[in-house]
């Protein structure tokens, strides 16, 4: 899922990076009453659920903050026999991106 979110980021880099960075260090929660793995719901006192998608977005936000070069590099997950349309997945390099820092 992280690979998918990062690929979506580079497809919409200017807008998506701006939104992620504008959250500063706030928690990002994928609100869901139905999915307690990818999201979380509020029980009146606290959020309940793993919030995997929110955690991924916060990790990607931290990577964005650390970027120093003109390239944004996405490394594929290290999963044996993981292919994309029959080919090995190599790193994705996105050049000359604009980020709202």
Secondary structure as a PSIPRED ss2 file (coil, helix, strand):
# PSIPRED VFORMAT (PSIPRED V4.0)

   1 X C   1.000  0.000  0.000
   2 X H   0.000  1.000  0.000
   3 X H   0.000  1.000  0.000
   4 X H   0.000  1.000  0.000
   5 X H   0.000  1.000  0.000
   6 X H   0.000  1.000  0.000
   7 X H   0.000  1.000  0.000
   8 X H   0.000  1.000  0.000
   9 X H   0.000  1.000  0.000
  10 X H   0.000  1.000  0.000
  11 X H   0.000  1.000  0.000
  12 X C   1.000  0.000  0.000
  13 X H   0.000  1.000  0.000
  14 X H   0.000  1.000  0.000
  15 X H   0.000  1.000  0.000
  16 X H   0.000  1.000  0.000
  17 X H   0.000  1.000  0.000
  18 X H   0.000  1.000  0.000
  19 X H   0.000  1.000  0.000
  20 X H   0.000  1.000  0.000
  21 X H   0.000  1.000  0.000
  22 X H   0.000  1.000  0.000
  23 X C   1.000  0.000  0.000
  24 X C   1.000  0.000  0.000
  25 X C   1.000  0.000  0.000
  26 X C   1.000  0.000  0.000
  27 X C   1.000  0.000  0.000
  28 X C   1.000  0.000  0.000
  29 X C   1.000  0.000  0.000
  30 X C   1.000  0.000  0.000
  31 X E   0.000  0.000  1.000
  32 X C   1.000  0.000  0.000
  33 X C   1.000  0.000  0.000
  34 X C   1.000  0.000  0.000
  35 X C   1.000  0.000  0.000
  36 X C   1.000  0.000  0.000
  37 X C   1.000  0.000  0.000
  38 X C   1.000  0.000  0.000
  39 X C   1.000  0.000  0.000
  40 X E   0.000  0.000  1.000
  41 X E   0.000  0.000  1.000
  42 X E   0.000  0.000  1.000
  43 X C   1.000  0.000  0.000
  44 X C   1.000  0.000  0.000
  45 X C   1.000  0.000  0.000
  46 X C   1.000  0.000  0.000
  47 X E   0.000  0.000  1.000
  48 X E   0.000  0.000  1.000
  49 X C   1.000  0.000  0.000
  50 X C   1.000  0.000  0.000
  51 X C   1.000  0.000  0.000
  52 X H   0.000  1.000  0.000
  53 X H   0.000  1.000  0.000
  54 X H   0.000  1.000  0.000
  55 X H   0.000  1.000  0.000
  56 X H   0.000  1.000  0.000
  57 X H   0.000  1.000  0.000
  58 X H   0.000  1.000  0.000
  59 X H   0.000  1.000  0.000
  60 X H   0.000  1.000  0.000
  61 X H   0.000  1.000  0.000
  62 X H   0.000  1.000  0.000
  63 X H   0.000  1.000  0.000
  64 X H   0.000  1.000  0.000
  65 X H   0.000  1.000  0.000
  66 X H   0.000  1.000  0.000
  67 X C   1.000  0.000  0.000
  68 X C   1.000  0.000  0.000
  69 X C   1.000  0.000  0.000
  70 X C   1.000  0.000  0.000
  71 X E   0.000  0.000  1.000
  72 X E   0.000  0.000  1.000
  73 X E   0.000  0.000  1.000
  74 X E   0.000  0.000  1.000
  75 X C   1.000  0.000  0.000
  76 X C   1.000  0.000  0.000
  77 X C   1.000  0.000  0.000
  78 X C   1.000  0.000  0.000
  79 X C   1.000  0.000  0.000
  80 X C   1.000  0.000  0.000
  81 X C   1.000  0.000  0.000
  82 X C   1.000  0.000  0.000
  83 X E   0.000  0.000  1.000
  84 X E   0.000  0.000  1.000
  85 X C   1.000  0.000  0.000
  86 X C   1.000  0.000  0.000
  87 X E   0.000  0.000  1.000
  88 X E   0.000  0.000  1.000
  89 X C   1.000  0.000  0.000
  90 X C   1.000  0.000  0.000
  91 X C   1.000  0.000  0.000
  92 X E   0.000  0.000  1.000
  93 X E   0.000  0.000  1.000
  94 X E   0.000  0.000  1.000
  95 X E   0.000  0.000  1.000
  96 X C   1.000  0.000  0.000
  97 X C   1.000  0.000  0.000
  98 X C   1.000  0.000  0.000
  99 X C   1.000  0.000  0.000
 100 X C   1.000  0.000  0.000
 101 X C   1.000  0.000  0.000
